[in-house]
Amino acid sequence: MISAIKKSQPIKRQAAWQNPNFLILLISGTIVTFGSKIYELALPLILYSTTSSPVVMSTMRGIEFLPNLFLAMFIGVLVDRARKKRWSLWMITLQIVILLVLFLSIHYGNAPILLFYICGFFLMTFNYAFLNARASMVKLALPNEMLTSANASFNLVHNFIGIMGPALTGLILMLSSLHMGLLITAISFMFSFMILLLVKADENVGIAKKEGFWKELKEGWVELYRNQTLWLVTIAVVFLNSTAGMVDTTVIFYAKDVLKLSNAELGVLLSTAGIGGLLGSLIIGKVRAKWTTGVVTTVTTLLLGFTYLMMYFASNPYVLGVSLLLNGVFSTICSLCIWTFRQESTPHHLIGRISGITGSAFKLGMPFAIFAAGWISELANPEWVFLLSFIGNILIFIFCRMSLLWKK
């Protein structure tokens, strides 16, 4: 697929930046991340501006979970079968087409709510399919010892754009028409398409042998179970994402309803989590060099729990901001460690399936947890969500510490 550097050669971590394919993937991926952030923000805002309905707006936001939850494992099989460069170009092209269709429909006053939901669903689906293929391409482009720094680079970009979220929202609101954000995204994706064409790919490397869709999917599950460390990590992350989803859902409500923050203050507060993510990306290399995946996952589970406890006692925005900052650091370290280990320990021909299966599994508990968090905040107090999340993380920590994961 992509020209790989021989693993027998001693390579410094900085060499990732000297790899042309990696730079192309980073630049094109940055543009796609930036563009997807724009339409993720623009679609709910456009709907709210036309309907004034928070339910319609929140439904649009909720749709972004569906492709990852229901389709990720099936997409993984298709990615393993495909030529990664060609697949990635198609995924970008399909997003461009959808964005232009939606833009023209809005521009000419013929965009029903259902069209927003359908387009949003497929935009998220094709974006996930692009990201899955990119993980395979990075795996083939770089040796294992450079994957940590490569993933940290992608995460730096992701967190930086996340920090810019409030600013991007402001820029979108300043546009003469909100739907112009969709046109801007489509144009940026065209640039990403042209840049990705520069990747030098060996189309015969890293393609799984076609043995039947369900048999190939089963092969992915067998490989995941065989990799006991990744299997145990996956179980832990199902519950870690559930507690994180509860907290993420409640933080905004808590900040607005209890702490009475303005929209500007809320934007600044939420950006602290992105700053923490940047810090985590900068130190992940040293963390992974010193501790194993099992130890890092176990310890960060405990530390994340204590950030939830800080939120429970946060009586002012400063304490809440510090807890979000620390949460960003620990969650980034944990996530990057898991993503990198998944790439390192998975054979080339199975990376799409393993990424897809684990991607679906990671989100299994989130819809139920988010639903529960809403009811707890409605019937009791939002602070209880933070306390329950802390208790949940303590239980996950005990599971990790008592299982074989701690020794892996």
C-alpha positions, -999 to +999 in steps of 0.1 A: +000+000+000+023+028+012+060+024+011+070+012+046+103+019+064+120-013+074+116-020+111+151-032+114+165+003+108+170+024+139+148+055+135+145+086+157+110+098+165+116+130+145+120+109+114+082+107+111+082+143+099+108+133+072+085+107+058+067+123+027+037+100+030+032+108+066+033+146+059+008+142+031-016+122+054-011+148+082-018+178+059-048+162+041-061+149+074-058+183+090-079+198+063-106+171+066-107+175+104-110+213+100-138+209+074-157+183+094-156+205+124-172+233+104-201+212+092-205+196+126-211+231+140-229+245+110-256+219+106-272+222+141-269+260+139-286+261+105-314+239+118-318+260+150-319+292+130-347+279+108-368+259+134-359+275+168-362+240+181-336+227+206-350+191+201-343+193+163-309+208+170-299+181+196-312+153+173-288+166+146-260+164+171-269+129+182-268+116+147-230+118+147-228+088+171-249+065+149-224+056+121-196+048+146-220+027+168-238+007+141-216+007+110-179+009+122-172-029+123-187-034+088-168-004+074-137-020+088-142-052+067-146-030+036-115-010+044-094-041+047-106-053+013-100-019-004-070-001-018-066+025+010-057+055-011-085+050-036-109+044-007-099+076+010-103+096-022-138+082-027-148+091+009-137+127+005-155+129-029-187+116-014-186+142+014-180+169-012-211+158-032-233+157-001-222+191+011-228+207-023-263+190-025-272+203+009-258+238+002-278+241-031-309+228-014-307+254+014-297+281-011-328+275-032-351+270-003-357+233-007-341+216+023-365+197+046-354+187+081-352+150+070-326+160+043-304+174+071-306+142+091-299+120+061-270+142+049-256+144+084-257+107+089-238+100+056-213+128+062-204+112+096-203+078+080-180+087+052-158+108+076-154+077+098-146+056+068-119+080+058-104+080+093-104+042+095-085+040+062-061+067+074-052+045+104-043+017+080-023+040+058-003+054+088+003+018+100+018+010+066+037+042+062+056+041+095+073+014+117+058+006+151+083+027+171+071+059+153+033+053+156+031+070+190+046+103+177+025+100+145-008+096+165+003+124+188+007+147+158-028+138+146-042+144+181-025+177+184-043+189+153-076+175+165-073+192+199-061+225+184-092+225+161-113+216+191-099+246+210-108+267+180-144+254+182-159+285+198-140+307+174-152+287+145-188+290+157-183+327+159-169+328+123-199+307+110-224+331+127-206+360+111-212+346+076-238+364+054-256+330+053-250+301+077-251+276+049-220+292+033-201+272+059-210+240+039-197+255+007-164+265+025-161+229+038-167+214+003-140+236-012-115+227+016-122+190+010-113+195-027-079+207-016-075+177+007-084+154-023-057+170-045-031+167-017-040+131-010-033+123-047+004+129-039+006+098-017+029+072-033+010+039-028+017+003-035-019-008-042-011-045-037+001-042-001-021-044+029-053-057+011-070-085+028-078-117+008-115-118+001-130-149+018-166-138+023-179-108+043-190-125+074-160-148+075-137-118+073-157-101+101-154-132+122-116-132+116-115-097+130-133-108+162-110-138+166-080-116+163-093-091+189-100-119+214-065-134+207-050-101+215-058-103+252-044-069+261-065-051+235-095-072+244-093-062+281-087-026+271-118-027+249-139-039+278-125-011+300-131+016+274-167+006+269-173+018+305-148+046+304-165+062+274-199+058+292-187+078+323-170+103+300-202+106+279-222+113+311-198+140+322-195+156+287-233+158+285-237+173+319-208+199+320-225+223+297-258+221+315-240+225+349-220+255+337-251+272+324-277+263+349-257+261+382-227+284+376-247+308+354-219+313+328-225+333+297-219+317+262-185+334+259-174+322+294-187+287+285-166+287+253-135+297+272-142+271+299-146+242+274-114+252+256-094+243+287-101+206+279-086+211+245-055+228+260-052+198+283-054+176+252-026+194+236-004+190+268-013+152+268-002+149+231+031+165+239+040+141+268+025+108+255+058+097+239+076+098+273+047+081+290+046+052+266+084+048+267+082+044+305+050+024+311+030-004+294-004+001+278-021-018+306-005+004+333-013+036+315-049+026+309-053+016+346-037+047+361-054+072+338-087+056+346-082+064+383-069+100+375-099+107+353-121+096+382-106+122+404-112+149+378-149+139+380-148+142+417-133+177+413-163+186+391-186+174+419-171+198+443-166+227+418-185+256+431-170+281+407-158+281+371-121+281+381-122+248+398-143+234+370-118+247+345-089+231+363-108+198+363-115+200+326-078+208+319-066+178+338-094+157+323-081+167+288-045+157+297-054+122+311-081+113+285-057+122+257-029+101+272-052+072+277-067+074+242-034+079+223-019+050+242-048+027+232-049+039+196-012+034+191-012-001+208-041-011+186-020-002+155+012-018+168-003-051+178-026-056+148-015-073+115-016-050+085-044-070+067-067-068+098-062-032+109-094-020+093-115-047+110-099-043+144-103-005+142-140-009+132-149-035+158-133-017+186-146+016+174-182+002+176-176-015+209-161+017+224-194+035+219-218+007+231-226+022+264-226+059+255-263+063+243-276+048+275-252+067+297-260+100+281-298+093+284-293+084+321-273+116+327-301+137+313-327+121+335-304+124+366-299+161+359-337+165+354-349+146+384-321+153+409-290+175+406-263+175+378-236+172+404-248+136+410-237+127+375-201+137+383-202+117+416-216+086+398-190+089+371-163+091+398-176+059+414-179+043+379-142+050+372-132+036+406-149+004+397-132+003+363-099+010+379-104-020+403-113-042+373-081-031+354-059-034+385-072-069+394-072-083+358-043-093+336-043-059+320-021-045+348+006-069+339+004-064+301 
